[in-house]
Amino acid sequence: MERTILSYIEKLPVGYSVVWYHKKKYGVSRTDYNDGKSIKVYAEELGGTDFISLNYYITSKTETVKPCEMPEKKVIDFLNNYELIKPNK
């Protein structure tokens, strides 16, 4: 079964987390709005200049990813390839 974009977004915890993406660390913020019907994800390369920014909207008819000032391909690549770094407990 193919994973959906939403399933990759939902793997990110709400709030702040750190991930590996293309062998670099990124700080990621996920914020949910409207009872989870819209989600903002912003990732910034730690110690670098790269970033990923997107909004995800869920309506009764569709689900849509809206990249912020970058190609959709870049956003999809990030969502498909990041690895969440679990905090030490």
PDB file with SEQRES, HELIX, SHEET and CRYST1 records, atoms N, CA, C and O in Angstrom:
SEQRES   1 A   89  MET GLU ARG THR ILE LEU SER TYR ILE GLU LYS LEU PRO          
SEQRES   2 A   89  VAL GLY TYR SER VAL VAL TRP TYR HIS LYS LYS LYS TYR          
SEQRES   3 A   89  GLY VAL SER ARG THR ASP TYR ASN ASP GLY LYS SER ILE          
SEQRES   4 A   89  LYS VAL TYR ALA GLU GLU LEU GLY GLY THR ASP PHE ILE          
SEQRES   5 A   89  SER LEU ASN TYR TYR ILE THR SER LYS THR GLU THR VAL          
SEQRES   6 A   89  LYS PRO CYS GLU MET PRO GLU LYS LYS VAL ILE ASP PHE          
SEQRES   7 A   89  LEU ASN ASN TYR GLU LEU ILE LYS PRO ASN LYS                  
HELIX    1 AA1 ILE A    5  GLU A   10  1                                   6    
HELIX    2 AA2 ASN A   34  GLY A   36  5                                   3    
HELIX    3 AA3 GLU A   72  ASN A   81  1                                  10    
SHEET    1 AA1 6 GLU A  63  PRO A  67  0                                        
SHEET    2 AA1 6 PHE A  51  ILE A  58 -1                                        
SHEET    3 AA1 6 SER A  38  GLU A  45 -1                                        
SHEET    4 AA1 6 LYS A  24  TYR A  33 -1                                        
SHEET    5 AA1 6 GLY A  15  TYR A  21 -1                                        
SHEET    6 AA1 6 GLU A  83  LEU A  84 -1                                        
CRYST1    1.000    1.000    1.000  90.00  90.00  90.00 P 1           1          
ATOM      1  N   MET A   1       0.835  -1.186   0.000  1.00  0.00           N  
ATOM      2  CA  MET A   1       0.000   0.000   0.000  1.00  0.00           C  
ATOM      3  C   MET A   1       0.882   1.253   0.000  1.00  0.00           C  
ATOM      4  O   MET A   1       1.817   1.363   0.793  1.00  0.00           O  
ATOM      5  N   GLU A   2       0.583   2.165  -0.870  1.00  0.00           N  
ATOM      6  CA  GLU A   2       1.355   3.413  -0.973  1.00  0.00           C  
ATOM      7  C   GLU A   2       0.995   4.351   0.166  1.00  0.00           C  
ATOM      8  O   GLU A   2      -0.176   4.523   0.507  1.00  0.00           O  
ATOM      9  N   ARG A   3       2.025   4.953   0.749  1.00  0.00           N  
ATOM     10  CA  ARG A   3       1.783   5.904   1.833  1.00  0.00           C  
ATOM     11  C   ARG A   3       1.356   7.243   1.251  1.00  0.00           C  
ATOM     12  O   ARG A   3       1.799   7.636   0.172  1.00  0.00           O  
ATOM     13  N   THR A   4       0.506   7.924   1.965  1.00  0.00           N  
ATOM     14  CA  THR A   4       0.034   9.228   1.514  1.00  0.00           C  
ATOM     15  C   THR A   4       0.928  10.329   2.074  1.00  0.00           C  
ATOM     16  O   THR A   4       1.672  10.116   3.032  1.00  0.00           O  
ATOM     17  N   ILE A   5       0.844  11.481   1.475  1.00  0.00           N  
ATOM     18  CA  ILE A   5       1.593  12.644   1.967  1.00  0.00           C  
ATOM     19  C   ILE A   5       1.230  12.907   3.426  1.00  0.00           C  
ATOM     20  O   ILE A   5       2.100  13.191   4.250  1.00  0.00           O  
ATOM     21  N   LEU A   6      -0.061  12.810   3.737  1.00  0.00           N  
ATOM     22  CA  LEU A   6      -0.499  13.063   5.104  1.00  0.00           C  
ATOM     23  C   LEU A   6       0.156  12.096   6.087  1.00  0.00           C  
ATOM     24  O   LEU A   6       0.499  12.495   7.200  1.00  0.00           O  
ATOM     25  N   SER A   7       0.332  10.853   5.703  1.00  0.00           N  
ATOM     26  CA  SER A   7       0.952   9.893   6.627  1.00  0.00           C  
ATOM     27  C   SER A   7       2.384  10.291   6.959  1.00  0.00           C  
ATOM     28  O   SER A   7       2.831  10.074   8.085  1.00  0.00           O  
ATOM     29  N   TYR A   8       3.114  10.868   6.010  1.00  0.00           N  
ATOM     30  CA  TYR A   8       4.476  11.340   6.281  1.00  0.00           C  
ATOM     31  C   TYR A   8       4.461  12.578   7.183  1.00  0.00           C  
ATOM     32  O   TYR A   8       5.309  12.724   8.063  1.00  0.00           O  
ATOM     33  N   ILE A   9       3.501  13.455   6.957  1.00  0.00           N  
ATOM     34  CA  ILE A   9       3.380  14.638   7.807  1.00  0.00           C  
ATOM     35  C   ILE A   9       3.026  14.221   9.233  1.00  0.00           C  
ATOM     36  O   ILE A   9       3.567  14.769  10.193  1.00  0.00           O  
ATOM     37  N   GLU A  10       2.133  13.267   9.370  1.00  0.00           N  
ATOM     38  CA  GLU A  10       1.690  12.837  10.700  1.00  0.00           C  
ATOM     39  C   GLU A  10       2.792  12.140  11.498  1.00  0.00           C  
ATOM     40  O   GLU A  10       2.694  12.046  12.721  1.00  0.00           O  
ATOM     41  N   LYS A  11       3.839  11.648  10.827  1.00  0.00           N  
ATOM     42  CA  LYS A  11       4.977  11.070  11.550  1.00  0.00           C  
ATOM     43  C   LYS A  11       5.770  12.139  12.300  1.00  0.00           C  
ATOM     44  O   LYS A  11       6.475  11.837  13.263  1.00  0.00           O  
ATOM     45  N   LEU A  12       5.651  13.381  11.857  1.00  0.00           N  
ATOM     46  CA  LEU A  12       6.309  14.489  12.555  1.00  0.00           C  
ATOM     47  C   LEU A  12       5.461  14.874  13.758  1.00  0.00           C  
ATOM     48  O   LEU A  12       4.260  15.097  13.610  1.00  0.00           O  
ATOM     49  N   PRO A  13       6.051  14.958  14.939  1.00  0.00           N  
ATOM     50  CA  PRO A  13       5.250  15.380  16.090  1.00  0.00           C  
ATOM     51  C   PRO A  13       4.855  16.854  15.984  1.00  0.00           C  
ATOM     52  O   PRO A  13       5.571  17.662  15.392  1.00  0.00           O  
ATOM     53  N   VAL A  14       3.717  17.183  16.562  1.00  0.00           N  
ATOM     54  CA  VAL A  14       3.306  18.583  16.644  1.00  0.00           C  
ATOM     55  C   VAL A  14       4.324  19.293  17.532  1.00  0.00           C  
ATOM     56  O   VAL A  14       4.723  18.769  18.572  1.00  0.00           O  
ATOM     57  N   GLY A  15       4.734  20.472  17.119  1.00  0.00           N  
ATOM     58  CA  GLY A  15       5.764  21.215  17.842  1.00  0.00           C  
ATOM     59  C   GLY A  15       7.082  21.109  17.100  1.00  0.00           C  
ATOM     60  O   GLY A  15       7.114  21.090  15.869  1.00  0.00           O  
ATOM     61  N   TYR A  16       8.167  21.039  17.855  1.00  0.00           N  
ATOM     62  CA  TYR A  16       9.511  21.055  17.272  1.00  0.00           C  
ATOM     63  C   TYR A  16      10.142  19.668  17.354  1.00  0.00           C  
ATOM     64  O   TYR A  16       9.994  18.963  18.352  1.00  0.00           O  
ATOM     65  N   SER A  17      10.845  19.290  16.293  1.00  0.00           N  
ATOM     66  CA  SER A  17      11.610  18.045  16.277  1.00  0.00           C  
ATOM     67  C   SER A  17      12.826  18.232  15.374  1.00  0.00           C  
ATOM     68  O   SER A  17      12.963  19.249  14.693  1.00  0.00           O  
ATOM     69  N   VAL A  18      13.698  17.239  15.383  1.00  0.00           N  
ATOM     70  CA  VAL A  18      14.896  17.274  14.542  1.00  0.00           C  
ATOM     71  C   VAL A  18      14.890  16.023  13.673  1.00  0.00           C  
ATOM     72  O   VAL A  18      14.567  14.930  14.139  1.00  0.00           O  
ATOM     73  N   VAL A  19      15.253  16.199  12.393  1.00  0.00           N  
ATOM     74  CA  VAL A  19      15.284  15.090  11.436  1.00  0.00           C  
ATOM     75  C   VAL A  19      16.598  15.098  10.663  1.00  0.00           C  
ATOM     76  O   VAL A  19      17.294  16.111  10.593  1.00  0.00           O  
ATOM     77  N   TRP A  20      16.914  13.954  10.091  1.00  0.00           N  
ATOM     78  CA  TRP A  20      17.982  13.857   9.086  1.00  0.00           C  
ATOM     79  C   TRP A  20      17.330  13.944   7.723  1.00  0.00           C  
ATOM     80  O   TRP A  20      16.288  13.331   7.491  1.00  0.00           O  
ATOM     81  N   TYR A  21      17.933  14.702   6.817  1.00  0.00           N  
ATOM     82  CA  TYR A  21      17.472  14.773   5.435  1.00  0.00           C  
ATOM     83  C   TYR A  21      18.696  15.000   4.565  1.00  0.00           C  
ATOM     84  O   TYR A  21      19.388  16.007   4.710  1.00  0.00           O  
ATOM     85  N   HIS A  22      18.961  14.076   3.671  1.00  0.00           N  
ATOM     86  CA  HIS A  22      20.152  14.120   2.814  1.00  0.00           C  
ATOM     87  C   HIS A  22      21.427  14.331   3.633  1.00  0.00           C  
ATOM     88  O   HIS A  22      22.267  15.167   3.298  1.00  0.00           O  
ATOM     89  N   LYS A  23      21.552  13.559   4.711  1.00  0.00           N  
ATOM     90  CA  LYS A  23      22.737  13.538   5.584  1.00  0.00           C  
ATOM     91  C   LYS A  23      22.993  14.853   6.320  1.00  0.00           C  
ATOM     92  O   LYS A  23      24.111  15.118   6.761  1.00  0.00           O  
ATOM     93  N   LYS A  24      21.945  15.675   6.448  1.00  0.00           N  
ATOM     94  CA  LYS A  24      22.051  16.934   7.185  1.00  0.00           C  
ATOM     95  C   LYS A  24      20.907  16.997   8.192  1.00  0.00           C  
ATOM     96  O   LYS A  24      19.831  16.444   7.962  1.00  0.00           O  
ATOM     97  N   LYS A  25      21.152  17.681   9.314  1.00  0.00           N  
ATOM     98  CA  LYS A  25      20.113  17.847  10.322  1.00  0.00           C  
ATOM     99  C   LYS A  25      19.255  19.066  10.010  1.00  0.00           C  
ATOM    100  O   LYS A  25      19.744  20.114   9.590  1.00  0.00           O  
ATOM    101  N   TYR A  26      17.957  18.885  10.232  1.00  0.00           N  
ATOM    102  CA  TYR A  26      16.983  19.960  10.050  1.00  0.00           C  
ATOM    103  C   TYR A  26      16.133  20.077  11.308  1.00  0.00           C  
ATOM    104  O   TYR A  26      15.708  19.069  11.872  1.00  0.00           O  
ATOM    105  N   GLY A  27      15.888  21.302  11.744  1.00  0.00           N  
ATOM    106  CA  GLY A  27      14.909  21.558  12.782  1.00  0.00           C  
ATOM    107  C   GLY A  27      13.555  21.735  12.118  1.00  0.00           C  
ATOM    108  O   GLY A  27      13.422  22.506  11.168  1.00  0.00           O  
ATOM    109  N   VAL A  28      12.551  21.024  12.612  1.00  0.00           N  
ATOM    110  CA  VAL A  28      11.231  21.022  11.975  1.00  0.00           C  
ATOM    111  C   VAL A  28      10.162  21.472  12.967  1.00  0.00           C  
ATOM    112  O   VAL A  28      10.105  20.996  14.100  1.00  0.00           O  
ATOM    113  N   SER A  29       9.323  22.396  12.519  1.00  0.00           N  
ATOM    114  CA  SER A  29       8.165  22.816  13.304  1.00  0.00           C  
ATOM    115  C   SER A  29       6.904  22.379  12.577  1.00  0.00           C  
ATOM    116  O   SER A  29       6.726  22.661  11.392  1.00  0.00           O  
ATOM    117  N   ARG A  30       6.030  21.686  13.302  1.00  0.00           N  
ATOM    118  CA  ARG A  30       4.720  21.308  12.755  1.00  0.00           C  
ATOM    119  C   ARG A  30       3.650  21.932  13.627  1.00  0.00           C  
ATOM    120  O   ARG A  30       3.650  21.775  14.848  1.00  0.00           O  
ATOM    121  N   THR A  31       2.738  22.642  12.979  1.00  0.00           N  
ATOM    122  CA  THR A  31       1.631  23.282  13.677  1.00  0.00           C  
ATOM    123  C   THR A  31       0.335  22.871  12.995  1.00  0.00           C  
ATOM    124  O   THR A  31       0.196  23.005  11.780  1.00  0.00           O  
ATOM    125  N   ASP A  32      -0.619  22.367  13.788  1.00  0.00           N  
ATOM    126  CA  ASP A  32      -1.932  21.984  13.266  1.00  0.00           C  
ATOM    127  C   ASP A  32      -2.946  23.076  13.599  1.00  0.00           C  
ATOM    128  O   ASP A  32      -2.919  23.663  14.681  1.00  0.00           O  
ATOM    129  N   TYR A  33      -3.831  23.333  12.652  1.00  0.00           N  
ATOM    130  CA  TYR A  33      -4.896  24.324  12.810  1.00  0.00           C  
ATOM    131  C   TYR A  33      -6.236  23.689  12.457  1.00  0.00           C  
ATOM    132  O   TYR A  33      -6.279  22.641  11.813  1.00  0.00           O  
ATOM    133  N   ASN A  34      -7.311  24.310  12.870  1.00  0.00           N  
ATOM    134  CA  ASN A  34      -8.670  23.897  12.487  1.00  0.00           C  
ATOM    135  C   ASN A  34      -8.920  22.410  12.728  1.00  0.00           C  
ATOM    136  O   ASN A  34      -9.375  21.694  11.836  1.00  0.00           O  
ATOM    137  N   ASP A  35      -8.619  21.957  13.945  1.00  0.00           N  
ATOM    138  CA  ASP A  35      -8.814  20.547  14.312  1.00  0.00           C  
ATOM    139  C   ASP A  35      -8.077  19.600  13.363  1.00  0.00           C  
ATOM    140  O   ASP A  35      -8.584  18.531  13.024  1.00  0.00           O  
ATOM    141  N   GLY A  36      -6.877  20.001  12.940  1.00  0.00           N  
ATOM    142  CA  GLY A  36      -6.065  19.151  12.074  1.00  0.00           C  
ATOM    143  C   GLY A  36      -6.424  19.212  10.605  1.00  0.00           C  
ATOM    144  O   GLY A  36      -5.904  18.428   9.811  1.00  0.00           O  
ATOM    145  N   LYS A  37      -7.296  20.121  10.229  1.00  0.00           N  
ATOM    146  CA  LYS A  37      -7.698  20.237   8.812  1.00  0.00           C  
ATOM    147  C   LYS A  37      -6.715  21.060   7.995  1.00  0.00           C  
ATOM    148  O   LYS A  37      -6.754  21.023   6.765  1.00  0.00           O  
ATOM    149  N   SER A  38      -5.836  21.801   8.658  1.00  0.00           N  
ATOM    150  CA  SER A  38      -4.735  22.470   7.963  1.00  0.00           C  
ATOM    151  C   SER A  38      -3.488  22.320   8.832  1.00  0.00           C  
ATOM    152  O   SER A  38      -3.542  22.433  10.056  1.00  0.00           O  
ATOM    153  N   ILE A  39      -2.380  22.065   8.171  1.00  0.00           N  
ATOM    154  CA  ILE A  39      -1.122  21.778   8.854  1.00  0.00           C  
ATOM    155  C   ILE A  39      -0.024  22.590   8.200  1.00  0.00           C  
ATOM    156  O   ILE A  39       0.068  22.648   6.974  1.00  0.00           O  
ATOM    157  N   LYS A  40       0.811  23.219   9.017  1.00  0.00           N  
ATOM    158  CA  LYS A  40       1.985  23.947   8.518  1.00  0.00           C  
ATOM    159  C   LYS A  40       3.223  23.195   8.957  1.00  0.00           C  
ATOM    160  O   LYS A  40       3.354  22.822  10.122  1.00  0.00           O  
ATOM    161  N   VAL A  41       4.138  22.972   8.009  1.00  0.00           N  
ATOM    162  CA  VAL A  41       5.427  22.342   8.302  1.00  0.00           C  
ATOM    163  C   VAL A  41       6.514  23.283   7.795  1.00  0.00           C  
ATOM    164  O   VAL A  41       6.488  23.723   6.646  1.00  0.00           O  
ATOM    165  N   TYR A  42       7.468  23.582   8.672  1.00  0.00           N  
ATOM    166  CA  TYR A  42       8.610  24.399   8.298  1.00  0.00           C  
ATOM    167  C   TYR A  42       9.869  23.713   8.823  1.00  0.00           C  
ATOM    168  O   TYR A  42       9.997  23.462  10.021  1.00  0.00           O  
ATOM    169  N   ALA A  43      10.790  23.415   7.920  1.00  0.00           N  
ATOM    170  CA  ALA A  43      12.048  22.760   8.292  1.00  0.00           C  
ATOM    171  C   ALA A  43      13.203  23.644   7.843  1.00  0.00           C  
ATOM    172  O   ALA A  43      13.196  24.188   6.739  1.00  0.00           O  
ATOM    173  N   GLU A  44      14.189  23.775   8.714  1.00  0.00           N  
ATOM    174  CA  GLU A  44      15.355  24.609   8.417  1.00  0.00           C  
ATOM    175  C   GLU A  44      16.623  23.815   8.685  1.00  0.00           C  
ATOM    176  O   GLU A  44      16.781  23.221   9.751  1.00  0.00           O  
ATOM    177  N   GLU A  45      17.529  23.808   7.705  1.00  0.00           N  
ATOM    178  CA  GLU A  45      18.803  23.111   7.858  1.00  0.00           C  
ATOM    179  C   GLU A  45      19.585  23.734   9.014  1.00  0.00           C  
ATOM    180  O   GLU A  45      19.823  24.942   9.030  1.00  0.00           O  
ATOM    181  N   LEU A  46      19.976  22.915   9.966  1.00  0.00           N  
ATOM    182  CA  LEU A  46      20.740  23.404  11.110  1.00  0.00           C  
ATOM    183  C   LEU A  46      22.184  23.637  10.685  1.00  0.00           C  
ATOM    184  O   LEU A  46      22.860  22.706  10.248  1.00  0.00           O  
ATOM    185  N   GLY A  47      22.659  24.862  10.811  1.00  0.00           N  
ATOM    186  CA  GLY A  47      24.009  25.203  10.388  1.00  0.00           C  
ATOM    187  C   GLY A  47      24.128  25.445   8.894  1.00  0.00           C  
ATOM    188  O   GLY A  47      25.238  25.518   8.367  1.00  0.00           O  
ATOM    189  N   GLY A  48      23.001  25.571   8.202  1.00  0.00           N  
ATOM    190  CA  GLY A  48      23.024  25.784   6.753  1.00  0.00           C  
ATOM    191  C   GLY A  48      21.959  26.773   6.336  1.00  0.00           C  
ATOM    192  O   GLY A  48      21.394  27.482   7.168  1.00  0.00           O  
ATOM    193  N   THR A  49      21.688  26.817   5.040  1.00  0.00           N  
ATOM    194  CA  THR A  49      20.754  27.807   4.518  1.00  0.00           C  
ATOM    195  C   THR A  49      19.495  27.215   3.888  1.00  0.00           C  
ATOM    196  O   THR A  49      18.591  27.959   3.507  1.00  0.00           O  
ATOM    197  N   ASP A  50      19.422  25.895   3.772  1.00  0.00           N  
ATOM    198  CA  ASP A  50      18.278  25.276   3.111  1.00  0.00           C  
ATOM    199  C   ASP A  50      17.062  25.275   4.033  1.00  0.00           C  
ATOM    200  O   ASP A  50      17.202  25.264   5.256  1.00  0.00           O  
ATOM    201  N   PHE A  51      15.871  25.286   3.439  1.00  0.00           N  
ATOM    202  CA  PHE A  51      14.642  25.181   4.215  1.00  0.00           C  
ATOM    203  C   PHE A  51      13.557  24.533   3.367  1.00  0.00           C  
ATOM    204  O   PHE A  51      13.631  24.513   2.138  1.00  0.00           O  
ATOM    205  N   ILE A  52      12.554  24.008   4.049  1.00  0.00           N  
ATOM    206  CA  ILE A  52      11.374  23.414   3.430  1.00  0.00           C  
ATOM    207  C   ILE A  52      10.169  24.053   4.104  1.00  0.00           C  
ATOM    208  O   ILE A  52      10.127  24.158   5.330  1.00  0.00           O  
ATOM    209  N   SER A  53       9.190  24.482   3.316  1.00  0.00           N  
ATOM    210  CA  SER A  53       8.014  25.111   3.891  1.00  0.00           C  
ATOM    211  C   SER A  53       6.778  24.691   3.106  1.00  0.00           C  
ATOM    212  O   SER A  53       6.747  24.767   1.878  1.00  0.00           O  
ATOM    213  N   LEU A  54       5.758  24.245   3.842  1.00  0.00           N  
ATOM    214  CA  LEU A  54       4.538  23.812   3.171  1.00  0.00           C  
ATOM    215  C   LEU A  54       3.338  23.952   4.082  1.00  0.00           C  
ATOM    216  O   LEU A  54       3.452  23.983   5.307  1.00  0.00           O  
ATOM    217  N   ASN A  55       2.182  24.036   3.441  1.00  0.00           N  
ATOM    218  CA  ASN A  55       0.897  23.955   4.123  1.00  0.00           C  
ATOM    219  C   ASN A  55       0.154  22.779   3.513  1.00  0.00           C  
ATOM    220  O   ASN A  55       0.275  22.504   2.320  1.00  0.00           O  
ATOM    221  N   TYR A  56      -0.614  22.091   4.344  1.00  0.00           N  
ATOM    222  CA  TYR A  56      -1.398  20.943   3.890  1.00  0.00           C  
ATOM    223  C   TYR A  56      -2.837  21.178   4.323  1.00  0.00           C  
ATOM    224  O   TYR A  56      -3.103  21.453   5.493  1.00  0.00           O  
ATOM    225  N   TYR A  57      -3.767  21.070   3.372  1.00  0.00           N  
ATOM    226  CA  TYR A  57      -5.170  21.362   3.646  1.00  0.00           C  
ATOM    227  C   TYR A  57      -6.028  20.136   3.384  1.00  0.00           C  
ATOM    228  O   TYR A  57      -5.854  19.447   2.380  1.00  0.00           O  
ATOM    229  N   ILE A  58      -6.952  19.871   4.294  1.00  0.00           N  
ATOM    230  CA  ILE A  58      -7.888  18.760   4.161  1.00  0.00           C  
ATOM    231  C   ILE A  58      -9.294  19.347   4.126  1.00  0.00           C  
ATOM    232  O   ILE A  58      -9.722  20.016   5.067  1.00  0.00           O  
ATOM    233  N   THR A  59     -10.009  19.090   3.029  1.00  0.00           N  
ATOM    234  CA  THR A  59     -11.403  19.520   2.925  1.00  0.00           C  
ATOM    235  C   THR A  59     -12.263  18.260   2.788  1.00  0.00           C  
ATOM    236  O   THR A  59     -11.745  17.144   2.760  1.00  0.00           O  
ATOM    237  N   SER A  60     -13.561  18.452   2.705  1.00  0.00           N  
ATOM    238  CA  SER A  60     -14.454  17.301   2.559  1.00  0.00           C  
ATOM    239  C   SER A  60     -14.276  16.610   1.202  1.00  0.00           C  
ATOM    240  O   SER A  60     -14.685  15.462   1.032  1.00  0.00           O  
ATOM    241  N   LYS A  61     -13.671  17.305   0.243  1.00  0.00           N  
ATOM    242  CA  LYS A  61     -13.534  16.743  -1.098  1.00  0.00           C  
ATOM    243  C   LYS A  61     -12.110  16.382  -1.489  1.00  0.00           C  
ATOM    244  O   LYS A  61     -11.910  15.545  -2.370  1.00  0.00           O  
ATOM    245  N   THR A  62     -11.114  16.996  -0.853  1.00  0.00           N  
ATOM    246  CA  THR A  62      -9.743  16.786  -1.318  1.00  0.00           C  
ATOM    247  C   THR A  62      -8.724  17.060  -0.217  1.00  0.00           C  
ATOM    248  O   THR A  62      -9.038  17.646   0.819  1.00  0.00           O  
ATOM    249  N   GLU A  63      -7.510  16.623  -0.473  1.00  0.00           N  
ATOM    250  CA  GLU A  63      -6.366  16.958   0.357  1.00  0.00           C  
ATOM    251  C   GLU A  63      -5.320  17.568  -0.568  1.00  0.00           C  
ATOM    252  O   GLU A  63      -5.046  17.034  -1.642  1.00  0.00           O  
ATOM    253  N   THR A  64      -4.736  18.690  -0.147  1.00  0.00           N  
ATOM    254  CA  THR A  64      -3.835  19.439  -1.017  1.00  0.00           C  
ATOM    255  C   THR A  64      -2.592  19.873  -0.271  1.00  0.00           C  
ATOM    256  O   THR A  64      -2.665  20.375   0.851  1.00  0.00           O  
ATOM    257  N   VAL A  65      -1.440  19.671  -0.914  1.00  0.00           N  
ATOM    258  CA  VAL A  65      -0.185  20.188  -0.380  1.00  0.00           C  
ATOM    259  C   VAL A  65       0.137  21.476  -1.140  1.00  0.00           C  
ATOM    260  O   VAL A  65       0.072  21.517  -2.369  1.00  0.00           O  
ATOM    261  N   LYS A  66       0.480  22.515  -0.397  1.00  0.00           N  
ATOM    262  CA  LYS A  66       0.822  23.809  -0.991  1.00  0.00           C  
ATOM    263  C   LYS A  66       2.215  24.212  -0.526  1.00  0.00           C  
ATOM    264  O   LYS A  66       2.376  24.708   0.589  1.00  0.00           O  
ATOM    265  N   PRO A  67       3.222  24.005  -1.371  1.00  0.00           N  
ATOM    266  CA  PRO A  67       4.573  24.460  -1.016  1.00  0.00           C  
ATOM    267  C   PRO A  67       4.608  25.982  -0.932  1.00  0.00           C  
ATOM    268  O   PRO A  67       3.861  26.673  -1.625  1.00  0.00           O  
ATOM    269  N   CYS A  68       5.478  26.485  -0.080  1.00  0.00           N  
ATOM    270  CA  CYS A  68       5.636  27.932   0.083  1.00  0.00           C  
ATOM    271  C   CYS A  68       6.929  28.365  -0.611  1.00  0.00           C  
ATOM    272  O   CYS A  68       8.027  28.144  -0.100  1.00  0.00           O  
ATOM    273  N   GLU A  69       6.780  28.979  -1.772  1.00  0.00           N  
ATOM    274  CA  GLU A  69       7.898  29.553  -2.519  1.00  0.00           C  
ATOM    275  C   GLU A  69       8.989  28.545  -2.862  1.00  0.00           C  
ATOM    276  O   GLU A  69      10.176  28.864  -2.792  1.00  0.00           O  
ATOM    277  N   MET A  70       8.588  27.319  -3.235  1.00  0.00           N  
ATOM    278  CA  MET A  70       9.546  26.303  -3.674  1.00  0.00           C  
ATOM    279  C   MET A  70       8.789  25.267  -4.493  1.00  0.00           C  
ATOM    280  O   MET A  70       7.565  25.176  -4.406  1.00  0.00           O  
ATOM    281  N   PRO A  71       9.517  24.486  -5.289  1.00  0.00           N  
ATOM    282  CA  PRO A  71       8.843  23.470  -6.102  1.00  0.00           C  
ATOM    283  C   PRO A  71       8.198  22.381  -5.241  1.00  0.00           C  
ATOM    284  O   PRO A  71       8.735  21.999  -4.201  1.00  0.00           O  
ATOM    285  N   GLU A  72       7.061  21.896  -5.679  1.00  0.00           N  
ATOM    286  CA  GLU A  72       6.383  20.806  -4.975  1.00  0.00           C  
ATOM    287  C   GLU A  72       7.276  19.570  -4.897  1.00  0.00           C  
ATOM    288  O   GLU A  72       7.231  18.828  -3.915  1.00  0.00           O  
ATOM    289  N   LYS A  73       8.082  19.350  -5.927  1.00  0.00           N  
ATOM    290  CA  LYS A  73       8.993  18.199  -5.955  1.00  0.00           C  
ATOM    291  C   LYS A  73       9.941  18.204  -4.742  1.00  0.00           C  
ATOM    292  O   LYS A  73      10.215  17.150  -4.167  1.00  0.00           O  
ATOM    293  N   LYS A  74      10.433  19.375  -4.359  1.00  0.00           N  
ATOM    294  CA  LYS A  74      11.334  19.493  -3.213  1.00  0.00           C  
ATOM    295  C   LYS A  74      10.615  19.115  -1.921  1.00  0.00           C  
ATOM    296  O   LYS A  74      11.170  18.408  -1.080  1.00  0.00           O  
ATOM    297  N   VAL A  75       9.389  19.585  -1.768  1.00  0.00           N  
ATOM    298  CA  VAL A  75       8.587  19.282  -0.577  1.00  0.00           C  
ATOM    299  C   VAL A  75       8.299  17.784  -0.492  1.00  0.00           C  
ATOM    300  O   VAL A  75       8.443  17.182   0.572  1.00  0.00           O  
ATOM    301  N   ILE A  76       7.894  17.186  -1.604  1.00  0.00           N  
ATOM    302  CA  ILE A  76       7.581  15.751  -1.629  1.00  0.00           C  
ATOM    303  C   ILE A  76       8.834  14.935  -1.331  1.00  0.00           C  
ATOM    304  O   ILE A  76       8.763  13.943  -0.607  1.00  0.00           O  
ATOM    305  N   ASP A  77       9.976  15.337  -1.877  1.00  0.00           N  
ATOM    306  CA  ASP A  77      11.227  14.626  -1.604  1.00  0.00           C  
ATOM    307  C   ASP A  77      11.557  14.671  -0.118  1.00  0.00           C  
ATOM    308  O   ASP A  77      11.960  13.662   0.461  1.00  0.00           O  
ATOM    309  N   PHE A  78      11.389  15.825   0.496  1.00  0.00           N  
ATOM    310  CA  PHE A  78      11.636  15.948   1.931  1.00  0.00           C  
ATOM    311  C   PHE A  78      10.723  15.011   2.713  1.00  0.00           C  
ATOM    312  O   PHE A  78      11.191  14.254   3.565  1.00  0.00           O  
ATOM    313  N   LEU A  79       9.427  15.057   2.429  1.00  0.00           N  
ATOM    314  CA  LEU A  79       8.474  14.231   3.173  1.00  0.00           C  
ATOM    315  C   LEU A  79       8.742  12.739   2.994  1.00  0.00           C  
ATOM    316  O   LEU A  79       8.542  11.957   3.923  1.00  0.00           O  
ATOM    317  N   ASN A  80       9.189  12.346   1.817  1.00  0.00           N  
ATOM    318  CA  ASN A  80       9.464  10.929   1.544  1.00  0.00           C  
ATOM    319  C   ASN A  80      10.783  10.452   2.124  1.00  0.00           C  
ATOM    320  O   ASN A  80      10.977   9.246   2.274  1.00  0.00           O  
ATOM    321  N   ASN A  81      11.695  11.355   2.456  1.00  0.00           N  
ATOM    322  CA  ASN A  81      13.054  10.936   2.790  1.00  0.00           C  
ATOM    323  C   ASN A  81      13.593  11.386   4.141  1.00  0.00           C  
ATOM    324  O   ASN A  81      14.703  10.993   4.499  1.00  0.00           O  
ATOM    325  N   TYR A  82      12.865  12.187   4.905  1.00  0.00           N  
ATOM    326  CA  TYR A  82      13.399  12.584   6.202  1.00  0.00           C  
ATOM    327  C   TYR A  82      13.380  11.388   7.154  1.00  0.00           C  
ATOM    328  O   TYR A  82      12.578  10.466   7.004  1.00  0.00           O  
ATOM    329  N   GLU A  83      14.285  11.427   8.139  1.00  0.00           N  
ATOM    330  CA  GLU A  83      14.311  10.416   9.207  1.00  0.00           C  
ATOM    331  C   GLU A  83      14.249  11.149  10.541  1.00  0.00           C  
ATOM    332  O   GLU A  83      15.145  11.920  10.887  1.00  0.00           O  
ATOM    333  N   LEU A  84      13.192  10.898  11.270  1.00  0.00           N  
ATOM    334  CA  LEU A  84      13.007  11.540  12.575  1.00  0.00           C  
ATOM    335  C   LEU A  84      14.060  11.070  13.553  1.00  0.00           C  
ATOM    336  O   LEU A  84      14.286   9.869  13.701  1.00  0.00           O  
ATOM    337  N   ILE A  85      14.709  12.014  14.222  1.00  0.00           N  
ATOM    338  CA  ILE A  85      15.677  11.696  15.260  1.00  0.00           C  
ATOM    339  C   ILE A  85      14.918  11.649  16.581  1.00  0.00           C  
ATOM    340  O   ILE A  85      14.377  12.660  17.029  1.00  0.00           O  
ATOM    341  N   LYS A  86      14.880  10.498  17.187  1.00  0.00           N  
ATOM    342  CA  LYS A  86      14.149  10.337  18.449  1.00  0.00           C  
ATOM    343  C   LYS A  86      14.962  10.950  19.584  1.00  0.00           C  
ATOM    344  O   LYS A  86      16.162  10.699  19.691  1.00  0.00           O  
ATOM    345  N   PRO A  87      14.322  11.749  20.427  1.00  0.00           N  
ATOM    346  CA  PRO A  87      15.053  12.316  21.558  1.00  0.00           C  
ATOM    347  C   PRO A  87      15.438  11.231  22.560  1.00  0.00           C  
ATOM    348  O   PRO A  87      14.703  10.260  22.740  1.00  0.00           O  
ATOM    349  N   ASN A  88      16.575  11.394  23.202  1.00  0.00           N  
ATOM    350  CA  ASN A  88      17.000  10.454  24.249  1.00  0.00           C  
ATOM    351  C   ASN A  88      16.146  10.677  25.487  1.00  0.00           C  
ATOM    352  O   ASN A  88      15.924  11.808  25.919  1.00  0.00           O  
ATOM    353  N   LYS A  89      15.678   9.582  26.041  1.00  0.00           N  
ATOM    354  CA  LYS A  89      14.860   9.706  27.259  1.00  0.00           C  
ATOM    355  C   LYS A  89      15.499   8.976  28.394  1.00  0.00           C  
ATOM    356  O   LYS A  89      14.962   8.964  29.501  1.00  0.00           O  
TER     357      LYS A  89                                                      
END                                                                             
